[in-house]
Amino acid sequence: GVDVFFIGSGDLSQSMGYTGQQAHPDVQEMMERGVQIITGAGRIAGCSCPDNLIPKFLSLGVQYFHGSVGRLLQQSSVAYLQTVRQSAANAGK
């Protein structure tokens, strides 16, 4: 069976002529409409979206999010380096 009906914000933005602009208002409006149609039919909606938009899509009923391993590694590496640098700076005081 079908587990999730998924909206890819990158693919959608490109097909709408807004390549790389996943947060463009027209793209967001279309994603919201899609989620409403999917959840209104009693199905599970999924999407990919910029991290700052996850709370919005959770509130709309999205239950599945897709992320990139590369982005996860980058963000966790940046956070780790910030912690190490701060600890090193504090150790020298």
C-alpha positions in Angstrom: 0.0 0.0 0.0 0.9 3.7 0.0 2.3 4.8 3.3 2.9 8.5 2.7 1.9 11.1 0.1 5.1 13.2 -0.2 5.6 16.8 -1.4 9.2 17.6 -2.3 9.7 21.4 -1.9 12.8 21.4 -4.1 11.1 19.6 -6.9 8.0 21.7 -6.5 9.8 25.0 -6.5 11.7 24.0 -9.6 8.6 23.0 -11.5 6.9 26.2 -10.5 9.8 28.3 -11.9 11.3 29.2 -8.5 14.4 26.9 -8.5 16.1 26.8 -5.1 13.4 29.1 -3.6 11.6 26.5 -1.4 10.4 29.3 1.0 8.9 31.3 -1.9 5.3 32.3 -0.9 3.8 30.7 -4.0 5.6 27.4 -3.3 4.5 27.5 0.3 0.9 28.2 -0.6 0.9 25.2 -3.0 2.5 23.0 -0.4 -0.1 24.0 2.1 -2.9 23.2 -0.4 -1.3 19.9 -1.1 -1.1 19.0 2.6 -4.7 20.0 3.1 -5.9 17.8 0.3 -3.8 14.8 1.5 -4.8 15.1 5.2 -8.4 16.0 4.2 -8.5 12.6 2.4 -7.4 10.9 5.6 -4.0 10.1 4.3 -0.5 10.8 5.8 1.3 13.8 4.3 5.0 14.1 4.1 7.3 16.8 2.9 10.8 18.2 2.6 11.2 21.8 3.6 13.7 24.2 5.1 14.2 23.4 8.8 12.6 26.7 10.0 9.3 25.7 8.3 9.0 22.3 10.1 6.9 23.7 12.9 4.5 25.2 10.4 4.0 21.9 8.5 3.7 20.0 11.7 0.8 22.2 12.7 -0.8 21.5 9.3 -0.7 17.8 10.0 2.5 16.6 8.2 3.7 13.4 9.8 6.8 12.6 7.7 9.8 14.8 7.0 12.7 14.1 4.8 16.1 15.6 5.5 19.5 15.3 4.0 22.3 13.4 5.8 24.8 16.0 4.5 22.9 18.8 6.1 22.6 16.9 9.4 26.4 16.2 9.4 27.2 19.9 8.5 24.9 21.3 11.3 26.1 18.9 13.9 29.8 19.5 13.0 29.3 23.3 13.2 27.6 22.9 16.6 30.4 20.6 17.8 33.2 23.0 16.6 31.4 25.9 18.4 31.4 23.9 21.6 35.1 23.0 21.3 36.1 26.6 20.5 34.1 27.9 23.4 35.5 25.4 25.8 39.1 26.1 24.6 38.5 29.9 25.0 37.1 29.3 28.5 40.0 27.0 29.5 42.5 29.8 28.7 40.9 32.2 31.3 
